[in-house]
Amino acid sequence: MVDVTIFLNDLGGGGAERVMLSIAEGFAARGYRVDLVSIKHQGAYVGEQPKNVRVLFFNRSRLIFGLWDLVRYLKTTPPKILLSALQTTNFLAIIAGLLAGGSSRIIPTVHSHVSHDAKVSTRWKRKLEPYLVRLLYPLVDDLIAVSDNVKRDLESLGVEGQKIHRIYNPIVTPKLLAQTKERVHHPWFEEPSIPLLMAVGRLHPMKDYPLLMEAMARVRLIRPVRLMILGEGPQRSDLEALKARLGLSECIALLGFVENPVAYLKAARLLVVSSRWEGFSNVLVEALLVGTPVVSTDCGGPREVLRDGLYGRLVPVNDPEQLAGAILNALDESPNREALIQRAHDFDLDQVMEAYERVCWGPKAP
Protein backbone atom coordinates (compact mmCIF):
# COMPACT_ATOMS: atom_id res chain seq x y z
CA MET A 1 0.00 0.00 0.00
CA VAL A 2 1.22 3.49 -0.83
CA ASP A 3 1.96 5.57 2.27
CA VAL A 4 1.98 9.06 0.75
CA THR A 5 0.81 10.44 -2.58
CA ILE A 6 1.82 13.94 -3.69
CA PHE A 7 -0.84 15.32 -6.03
CA LEU A 8 -0.16 18.23 -8.41
CA ASN A 9 -1.68 19.78 -11.51
CA ASP A 10 1.70 19.71 -13.31
CA LEU A 11 5.43 19.85 -12.64
CA GLY A 12 5.78 23.50 -13.54
CA GLY A 13 8.76 25.54 -12.43
CA GLY A 14 7.03 27.27 -9.52
CA GLY A 15 8.07 27.28 -5.90
CA ALA A 16 5.14 25.19 -4.67
CA GLU A 17 5.87 22.40 -7.16
CA ARG A 18 9.54 22.34 -6.14
CA VAL A 19 8.57 22.21 -2.47
CA MET A 20 6.26 19.25 -3.04
CA LEU A 21 8.99 17.40 -4.95
CA SER A 22 11.28 17.95 -1.96
CA ILE A 23 8.60 16.59 0.38
CA ALA A 24 8.22 13.51 -1.84
CA GLU A 25 11.99 13.05 -1.67
CA GLY A 26 11.95 13.50 2.10
CA PHE A 27 9.27 10.87 2.66
CA ALA A 28 11.00 8.40 0.32
CA ALA A 29 14.33 8.90 2.10
CA ARG A 30 12.62 7.98 5.37
CA GLY A 31 11.42 4.68 3.95
CA TYR A 32 7.85 5.56 3.01
CA ARG A 33 6.27 4.29 -0.19
CA VAL A 34 5.60 7.42 -2.22
CA ASP A 35 3.67 8.19 -5.41
CA LEU A 36 3.83 11.48 -7.30
CA VAL A 37 0.63 12.01 -9.31
CA SER A 38 0.25 14.83 -11.84
CA ILE A 39 -2.72 15.77 -14.01
CA LYS A 40 -0.53 17.08 -16.86
CA HIS A 41 2.68 15.64 -18.25
CA GLN A 42 4.40 18.99 -18.49
CA GLY A 43 6.56 21.44 -16.60
CA ALA A 44 10.18 22.35 -15.98
CA TYR A 45 10.56 19.62 -13.36
CA VAL A 46 9.47 16.69 -15.56
CA GLY A 47 12.25 14.14 -15.34
CA GLU A 48 13.52 15.49 -12.01
CA GLN A 49 11.40 13.27 -9.79
CA PRO A 50 13.22 11.98 -6.70
CA LYS A 51 14.62 8.46 -6.47
CA ASN A 52 12.34 5.74 -5.10
CA VAL A 53 9.22 7.73 -6.02
CA ARG A 54 6.75 6.32 -8.53
CA VAL A 55 5.48 8.99 -10.93
CA LEU A 56 2.07 8.81 -12.62
CA PHE A 57 0.78 11.28 -15.22
CA PHE A 58 -2.91 11.37 -16.15
CA ASN A 59 -2.03 13.24 -19.38
CA ARG A 60 -5.07 15.50 -19.23
CA SER A 61 -5.09 19.00 -20.74
CA ARG A 62 -6.97 20.60 -17.85
CA LEU A 63 -7.18 19.98 -14.14
CA ILE A 64 -10.92 19.26 -14.07
CA PHE A 65 -10.54 16.56 -16.72
CA GLY A 66 -8.41 14.58 -14.27
CA LEU A 67 -11.09 14.32 -11.58
CA TRP A 68 -12.25 10.82 -12.45
CA ASP A 69 -8.67 9.67 -13.00
CA LEU A 70 -7.91 10.72 -9.44
CA VAL A 71 -11.08 9.07 -8.12
CA ARG A 72 -10.10 5.86 -9.89
CA TYR A 73 -6.56 6.08 -8.49
CA LEU A 74 -7.86 6.59 -4.94
CA LYS A 75 -10.15 3.58 -5.29
CA THR A 76 -7.65 1.18 -6.87
CA THR A 77 -4.43 2.32 -5.14
CA PRO A 78 -5.63 4.18 -2.05
CA PRO A 79 -2.72 5.88 -0.31
CA LYS A 80 -2.86 6.40 3.41
CA ILE A 81 -2.17 10.11 2.91
CA LEU A 82 -2.77 12.34 -0.12
CA LEU A 83 -0.97 15.70 0.02
CA SER A 84 -2.00 18.32 -2.53
CA ALA A 85 -0.81 21.85 -3.24
CA LEU A 86 -2.29 25.06 -4.71
CA GLN A 87 -5.94 25.98 -4.32
CA THR A 88 -7.72 24.45 -7.32
CA THR A 89 -5.69 21.24 -6.97
CA ASN A 90 -6.61 21.13 -3.28
CA PHE A 91 -10.30 21.51 -4.13
CA LEU A 92 -10.14 18.70 -6.69
CA ALA A 93 -8.33 16.43 -4.21
CA ILE A 94 -11.04 16.95 -1.57
CA ILE A 95 -13.86 16.28 -4.05
CA ALA A 96 -12.10 13.19 -5.43
CA GLY A 97 -11.56 11.90 -1.90
CA LEU A 98 -15.28 12.18 -1.17
CA LEU A 99 -16.25 10.49 -4.44
CA ALA A 100 -13.74 7.70 -3.86
CA GLY A 101 -15.27 6.81 -0.52
CA GLY A 102 -12.94 8.54 1.88
CA SER A 103 -10.42 5.73 2.48
CA SER A 104 -7.43 8.08 1.98
CA ARG A 105 -6.74 11.00 4.31
CA ILE A 106 -6.63 14.22 2.27
CA ILE A 107 -4.30 16.94 3.57
CA PRO A 108 -4.22 20.11 1.43
CA THR A 109 -1.18 22.37 1.67
CA VAL A 110 -1.82 26.09 1.22
CA HIS A 111 1.00 28.21 -0.18
CA SER A 112 -0.59 31.63 -0.70
CA HIS A 113 -3.10 34.13 0.68
CA VAL A 114 -6.45 33.04 -0.73
CA SER A 115 -8.26 36.25 0.16
CA HIS A 116 -5.57 38.49 -1.33
CA ASP A 117 -5.33 36.41 -4.50
CA ALA A 118 -9.09 36.75 -4.98
CA LYS A 119 -9.09 40.47 -4.26
CA VAL A 120 -6.47 41.45 -6.85
CA SER A 121 -7.20 38.88 -9.56
CA THR A 122 -9.40 39.64 -12.55
CA ARG A 123 -10.13 35.94 -13.14
CA TRP A 124 -13.53 34.74 -11.97
CA LYS A 125 -12.05 31.42 -10.83
CA ARG A 126 -9.84 33.26 -8.37
CA LYS A 127 -12.80 35.29 -7.14
CA LEU A 128 -14.60 32.02 -6.27
CA GLU A 129 -11.76 30.55 -4.24
CA PRO A 130 -12.64 32.09 -0.84
CA TYR A 131 -16.15 30.63 -1.15
CA LEU A 132 -14.76 27.21 -2.09
CA VAL A 133 -12.38 27.39 0.88
CA ARG A 134 -15.36 27.97 3.19
CA LEU A 135 -17.25 25.11 1.53
CA LEU A 136 -14.55 22.45 1.12
CA TYR A 137 -11.79 22.96 3.68
CA PRO A 138 -14.09 22.19 6.65
CA LEU A 139 -14.51 18.69 5.11
CA VAL A 140 -10.89 17.72 5.91
CA ASP A 141 -9.40 17.16 9.34
CA ASP A 142 -6.03 18.80 8.71
CA LEU A 143 -4.50 21.47 6.49
CA ILE A 144 -0.92 22.70 6.21
CA ALA A 145 -0.14 26.40 5.82
CA VAL A 146 3.37 27.43 4.78
CA SER A 147 3.48 30.41 7.16
CA ASP A 148 1.63 31.91 10.10
CA ASN A 149 0.51 34.65 7.72
CA VAL A 150 -1.20 32.11 5.46
CA LYS A 151 -2.69 30.40 8.52
CA ARG A 152 -4.24 33.67 9.69
CA ASP A 153 -5.66 34.25 6.22
CA LEU A 154 -7.38 30.85 6.27
CA GLU A 155 -8.76 31.58 9.72
CA SER A 156 -10.17 34.86 8.43
CA LEU A 157 -12.09 32.80 5.86
CA GLY A 158 -13.67 30.69 8.57
CA VAL A 159 -11.33 27.67 8.67
CA GLU A 160 -10.88 26.37 12.21
CA GLY A 161 -7.45 27.28 13.50
CA GLN A 162 -6.97 23.93 15.24
CA LYS A 163 -7.14 22.21 11.84
CA ILE A 164 -4.33 24.30 10.39
CA HIS A 165 -0.73 23.28 10.97
CA ARG A 166 1.92 25.85 10.13
CA ILE A 167 4.91 24.11 8.53
CA TYR A 168 7.52 26.20 6.76
CA ASN A 169 8.78 25.07 3.36
CA PRO A 170 11.73 22.66 3.16
CA ILE A 171 14.22 24.72 1.18
CA VAL A 172 17.63 23.44 2.26
CA THR A 173 17.88 20.05 0.59
CA PRO A 174 20.85 17.91 -0.52
CA LYS A 175 20.21 19.01 -4.09
CA LEU A 176 20.23 22.71 -3.17
CA LEU A 177 23.43 22.30 -1.16
CA ALA A 178 25.05 20.70 -4.20
CA GLN A 179 23.83 23.55 -6.41
CA THR A 180 25.51 26.12 -4.16
CA LYS A 181 28.85 24.69 -5.26
CA GLU A 182 28.15 25.18 -8.97
CA ARG A 183 29.36 28.23 -10.86
CA VAL A 184 27.55 30.19 -13.53
CA HIS A 185 29.09 32.61 -15.98
CA HIS A 186 27.96 36.04 -17.12
CA PRO A 187 30.00 39.12 -18.07
CA TRP A 188 28.46 41.09 -15.20
CA PHE A 189 30.00 38.71 -12.68
CA GLU A 190 33.43 39.84 -13.90
CA GLU A 191 32.89 43.48 -12.86
CA PRO A 192 32.67 43.48 -9.04
CA SER A 193 33.03 47.28 -8.95
CA ILE A 194 29.40 47.53 -10.12
CA PRO A 195 27.07 45.95 -7.50
CA LEU A 196 24.82 43.26 -8.93
CA LEU A 197 21.28 42.92 -7.59
CA MET A 198 19.22 39.78 -8.12
CA ALA A 199 15.46 39.16 -8.26
CA VAL A 200 13.99 35.68 -8.69
CA GLY A 201 10.44 34.66 -9.55
CA ARG A 202 7.94 34.44 -12.35
CA LEU A 203 7.16 37.57 -14.32
CA HIS A 204 3.75 38.04 -12.74
CA PRO A 205 1.96 41.05 -11.21
CA MET A 206 2.28 39.64 -7.68
CA LYS A 207 6.09 39.99 -7.92
CA ASP A 208 5.71 43.71 -8.76
CA TYR A 209 8.81 44.03 -10.92
CA PRO A 210 7.65 47.46 -12.15
CA LEU A 211 8.12 48.65 -8.56
CA LEU A 212 11.63 47.20 -8.53
CA MET A 213 12.48 48.91 -11.82
CA GLU A 214 11.24 52.24 -10.46
CA ALA A 215 13.44 51.74 -7.39
CA MET A 216 16.35 50.86 -9.67
CA ALA A 217 15.90 54.13 -11.56
CA ARG A 218 16.21 56.00 -8.23
CA VAL A 219 19.25 54.01 -7.10
CA ARG A 220 21.00 54.63 -10.42
CA LEU A 221 20.82 58.39 -9.83
CA ILE A 222 23.15 57.87 -6.87
CA ARG A 223 25.41 54.96 -7.83
CA PRO A 224 25.85 52.47 -10.67
CA VAL A 225 24.14 49.13 -10.11
CA ARG A 226 22.88 46.28 -12.24
CA LEU A 227 19.90 43.97 -11.85
CA MET A 228 19.27 40.43 -13.07
CA ILE A 229 15.72 39.06 -12.98
CA LEU A 230 15.47 35.27 -13.11
CA GLY A 231 12.09 33.91 -14.14
CA GLU A 232 9.62 33.74 -16.98
CA GLY A 233 5.98 34.75 -17.27
CA PRO A 234 3.22 36.77 -18.90
CA GLN A 235 4.67 40.20 -18.08
CA ARG A 236 7.90 39.83 -20.07
CA SER A 237 6.99 42.18 -22.94
CA ASP A 238 5.60 44.81 -20.54
CA LEU A 239 8.75 44.68 -18.40
CA GLU A 240 11.05 44.91 -21.41
CA ALA A 241 9.13 48.00 -22.52
CA LEU A 242 9.25 49.54 -19.03
CA LYS A 243 13.00 49.13 -18.60
CA ALA A 244 13.53 50.82 -21.98
CA ARG A 245 11.17 53.65 -21.00
CA LEU A 246 13.07 54.18 -17.74
CA GLY A 247 16.41 54.19 -19.55
CA LEU A 248 17.54 50.97 -17.82
CA SER A 249 18.08 48.71 -20.83
CA GLU A 250 21.84 48.54 -20.23
CA CYS A 251 21.62 47.67 -16.54
CA ILE A 252 18.67 45.25 -16.25
CA ALA A 253 18.74 41.75 -17.73
CA LEU A 254 15.68 39.46 -17.84
CA LEU A 255 17.34 36.05 -18.07
CA GLY A 256 14.22 33.88 -18.02
CA PHE A 257 13.93 30.56 -16.17
CA VAL A 258 17.25 29.18 -14.93
CA GLU A 259 17.80 25.72 -13.47
CA ASN A 260 20.10 26.86 -10.67
CA PRO A 261 19.13 30.30 -9.35
CA VAL A 262 21.08 29.81 -6.11
CA ALA A 263 24.35 29.89 -8.08
CA TYR A 264 23.35 33.33 -9.38
CA LEU A 265 22.38 34.44 -5.88
CA LYS A 266 25.81 33.43 -4.62
CA ALA A 267 27.40 35.77 -7.17
CA ALA A 268 25.13 38.71 -6.30
CA ARG A 269 25.64 41.52 -3.80
CA LEU A 270 21.98 41.62 -2.86
CA LEU A 271 18.66 39.85 -3.39
CA VAL A 272 15.63 42.13 -3.73
CA VAL A 273 12.06 40.84 -3.27
CA SER A 274 9.53 43.43 -4.45
CA SER A 275 6.35 41.32 -4.19
CA ARG A 276 2.90 42.60 -3.34
CA TRP A 277 2.23 39.42 -1.36
CA GLU A 278 4.05 36.16 -0.60
CA GLY A 279 2.83 33.15 1.33
CA PHE A 280 6.42 32.28 2.24
CA SER A 281 9.28 33.23 -0.18
CA ASN A 282 11.58 30.34 -0.97
CA VAL A 283 14.15 32.55 -2.65
CA LEU A 284 14.82 34.46 0.57
CA VAL A 285 16.02 31.25 2.21
CA GLU A 286 18.14 30.39 -0.83
CA ALA A 287 19.86 33.79 -0.61
CA LEU A 288 20.46 33.42 3.13
CA LEU A 289 21.96 29.97 2.54
CA VAL A 290 24.75 31.43 0.40
CA GLY A 291 25.22 34.45 2.66
CA THR A 292 23.71 36.99 0.27
CA PRO A 293 21.98 39.92 2.04
CA VAL A 294 18.33 40.59 1.26
CA VAL A 295 15.88 43.46 1.01
CA SER A 296 12.20 42.58 0.83
CA THR A 297 8.82 44.20 0.84
CA ASP A 298 6.86 43.41 3.98
CA CYS A 299 4.34 41.32 2.07
CA GLY A 300 3.50 38.40 4.38
CA GLY A 301 5.83 35.41 4.55
CA PRO A 302 9.12 37.36 4.24
CA ARG A 303 8.63 38.90 7.69
CA GLU A 304 8.64 35.41 9.19
CA VAL A 305 11.64 34.22 7.16
CA LEU A 306 13.61 37.33 8.13
CA ARG A 307 12.36 37.29 11.74
CA ASP A 308 10.86 40.78 11.69
CA GLY A 309 13.88 42.24 9.91
CA LEU A 310 16.63 40.62 11.99
CA TYR A 311 18.08 38.84 8.94
CA GLY A 312 17.25 41.37 6.22
CA ARG A 313 15.63 44.71 5.53
CA LEU A 314 11.83 45.00 5.26
CA VAL A 315 10.14 47.92 3.50
CA PRO A 316 6.48 48.75 2.85
CA VAL A 317 4.74 47.30 -0.19
CA ASN A 318 4.40 49.60 -3.22
CA ASP A 319 6.88 52.25 -2.09
CA PRO A 320 9.72 52.64 -4.64
CA GLU A 321 11.37 55.43 -2.62
CA GLN A 322 11.78 53.32 0.51
CA LEU A 323 12.80 50.27 -1.51
CA ALA A 324 15.52 52.32 -3.21
CA GLY A 325 16.70 53.66 0.14
CA ALA A 326 16.88 50.17 1.64
CA ILE A 327 18.88 48.93 -1.36
CA LEU A 328 21.40 51.78 -1.02
CA ASN A 329 21.76 51.23 2.73
CA ALA A 330 22.19 47.48 2.30
CA LEU A 331 24.91 47.98 -0.31
CA ASP A 332 26.89 50.08 2.19
CA GLU A 333 26.75 47.43 4.94
CA SER A 334 28.97 44.43 5.68
CA PRO A 335 26.60 41.54 6.40
CA ASN A 336 27.15 38.80 8.98
CA ARG A 337 27.12 36.00 6.43
CA GLU A 338 27.48 33.23 9.01
CA ALA A 339 24.32 34.41 10.76
CA LEU A 340 22.43 34.44 7.45
CA ILE A 341 23.58 30.91 6.63
CA GLN A 342 22.63 29.67 10.09
CA ARG A 343 19.13 31.14 9.71
CA ALA A 344 18.69 29.35 6.36
CA HIS A 345 19.26 26.00 8.05
CA ASP A 346 16.09 26.52 10.09
CA PHE A 347 14.35 25.50 6.84
CA ASP A 348 16.27 22.24 6.44
CA LEU A 349 14.46 19.31 4.80
CA ASP A 350 14.98 16.95 7.75
CA GLN A 351 13.47 19.39 10.25
CA VAL A 352 10.48 20.04 8.03
CA MET A 353 9.90 16.33 7.40
CA GLU A 354 9.66 15.72 11.14
CA ALA A 355 6.81 18.24 11.24
CA TYR A 356 5.10 16.59 8.25
CA GLU A 357 5.40 13.18 9.90
CA ARG A 358 3.73 14.49 13.07
CA VAL A 359 0.79 15.83 11.07
CA CYS A 360 0.45 12.74 8.87
CA TRP A 361 1.09 10.00 11.42
CA GLY A 362 0.86 11.62 14.86
CA PRO A 363 3.57 11.66 17.55
CA LYS A 364 4.41 7.98 16.94
CA ALA A 365 5.35 8.13 13.27
CA PRO A 366 6.17 4.69 11.80
C-alpha positions, 0 to 999 in steps of 0.5 A: 500500500502506498503511504503518501501520494503527492498530487499536483496539476503539473510539474511547472517551475514554480516554488510550490511544485519544487517544495512538493517534490522535496517533500516527496523526496523527504518521505522516500528517504525515510522509507515511506512508499511514495507516489507522485501524481500529476494531471498534466505531463508537463513542466520544468521539473518533468524528469527530475522526480526523486529516487524511489518515487513512482510517478504517474501522469494522467495526461489531461489537458486541464485539471478538471478533466483529471477528476475521475482519473484521481477518483479511480486512483484513490479507489484502486491504489488508495494511499494512506495520505494524499498531500496536494498543493495550490488551491484548485488542486486542493479543491479537486483532491477533496472532491475526489476523496469524497467520491472515492469513498474517503479511504485516503486522508486528504491533507491540502497544503496552502502556499498563498493568501487566498483572500488576497489572490481573490481580491487582486485577480481579474479571473472569476475562478480566483474570485470564487476561491474564498467561497470554495475554501469555506465550503470544502476545507471544513470537510478535511481534518487537517491542512498545512499552511506554509506560514503563520501569515497564510494560517491567519488568512485561512482563519479569516475565511472561517477555517478552524485554527486547530485544523491548520498546521503551520509548517515552513517550506523545506528549502535546504535540501541535498540538491540545493546544497550541491547547487551552491557549489556550482558556478555560472558565468555572465559578463556582469560577474566579472565586474565586481566594482558595479554591484549586482542585484538579483530578483527571482520569480515568475514575471507576474503582477504579484512579484511587482517588478515594475516597482523594482524597476522604479526603485532601480531608476532612483538608485542609479541616480546615486550609484551604478548598479545592475539587476538580473531578474530570473524567471519567466511569465506573462509580463515579459513584454511589458517589463522589457518596454518599461525598462527601456522607457526608464532608460535601464536597458543597459543595466537590467537583464531578464534572463528567463527561467534558470535551473540553478538560481542559487548559483546566481544568488551566490554571485550577487551583492543583494537579493531584492524581493519586491512582491505585493504578497508572498505566502512564504518566499523560498528565494529568501532562504536560498539567498540566506543559505549562500550568505547573500543579504536581502531586502524585501517588501513586507508582504506576508511570509518574508517577515517570518523568514527574516524574523521581523527584519533581523536577517534582512531589511523589510520595507512597505509594499508599493513604495519605490522610494523606501525600496531604493533607500533600503537597497542603497543602505544594504549595499553600504553594509557588511553583512554577517554571512554566518548568521544568514547561513545559520538562519537558512538551516532553520528550513532544512528538509529533515526538520520540516519532514519531522513536522510533516510526519507528526501531522500525517502520522501523529507523535508515533510516526512509523 
